[in-house]
Amino acid sequence: VDFGDEREQHLEFLVMCRSAFRNIDELKEFFIHSSNLLAMKAIKAVNEYQLFVKACIAFNEVTIPSISANSSRLNLYLETAEIALSGGLVSHVDGLLDSAITCLENTSPSAG
């Protein structure tokens, strides 16, 4: 689904999808990647979209903990932190990296 320049509508669609498919981790990962892509497009387009980028990051911060695989959560936290850093959202970067470190601490060496 592509809403073109209607980024807010696209993010709302992702929120609805997250509700509808809350038990399927693979889809939630896809929604997070889509949200990050929306945020990067907004960052590249114009700086006036900072509130939208914050909304995308918040969507990810709520969705990532619901994913069961530690390795997937770790990668998604790092990807989202990179997007937040690109958008100048340092306070969000700090929280995302703390979550990534916690996730890393909870990963067993045998899990890869």
ChimeraX attribute file (.defattr): number of C-alpha atoms within 10 A of each C-alpha:
attribute: neighborCount
match mode: 1-to-1
recipient: residues
	/A:1	6
	/A:2	8
	/A:3	11
	/A:4	8
	/A:5	11
	/A:6	9
	/A:7	20
	/A:8	14
	/A:9	13
	/A:10	18
	/A:11	21
	/A:12	12
	/A:13	15
	/A:14	21
	/A:15	15
	/A:16	12
	/A:17	14
	/A:18	21
	/A:19	11
	/A:20	10
	/A:21	12
	/A:22	14
	/A:23	13
	/A:24	13
	/A:25	18
	/A:26	11
	/A:27	15
	/A:28	22
	/A:29	20
	/A:30	13
	/A:31	22
	/A:32	25
	/A:33	16
	/A:34	17
	/A:35	26
	/A:36	24
	/A:37	15
	/A:38	20
	/A:39	28
	/A:40	18
	/A:41	15
	/A:42	20
	/A:43	20
	/A:44	12
	/A:45	10
	/A:46	9
	/A:47	11
	/A:48	10
	/A:49	17
	/A:50	16
	/A:51	12
	/A:52	17
	/A:53	27
	/A:54	17
	/A:55	16
	/A:56	26
	/A:57	25
	/A:58	14
	/A:59	20
	/A:60	23
	/A:61	20
	/A:62	10
	/A:63	20
	/A:64	23
	/A:65	16
	/A:66	15
	/A:67	19
	/A:68	12
	/A:69	13
	/A:70	20
	/A:71	17
	/A:72	15
	/A:73	21
	/A:74	21
	/A:75	15
	/A:76	24
	/A:77	26
	/A:78	17
	/A:79	16
	/A:80	27
	/A:81	24
	/A:82	18
	/A:83	23
	/A:84	25
	/A:85	15
	/A:86	16
	/A:87	21
	/A:88	15
	/A:89	17
	/A:90	13
	/A:91	10
	/A:92	19
	/A:93	22
	/A:94	14
	/A:95	14
	/A:96	24
	/A:97	17
	/A:98	13
	/A:99	19
	/A:100	21
	/A:101	15
	/A:102	13
	/A:103	19
	/A:104	16
	/A:105	11
	/A:106	11
	/A:107	15
	/A:108	9
	/A:109	8
	/A:110	5
	/A:111	8
	/A:112	6
